[in-house]
C-alpha cells in the first residue's frame, strides 16, 4: 500500500498511460514524466496524435 501511495504522488494527475515499455510508465498506468508533449500540430483525429515524451525503457 505504501508503494502505491508513493507512486501516485509522483505521477501526473489525470494522465493515464498504457504504454508498458515507456520509461515514464509506473505501475502500468501512471505517467511519471515532469511534463508531456502530444503532437503533431496538424493532427485532426485521435489516431493522428502521438506522445513525443515517450522514452523506451
Buried (B, 14 or more C-beta within 10 A) or exposed (E): EEEEEEBEEEBBEEBEBEBEEBEBBBEEEBBBBEEBEEEEEEEEEEEEEEBEBBEEE
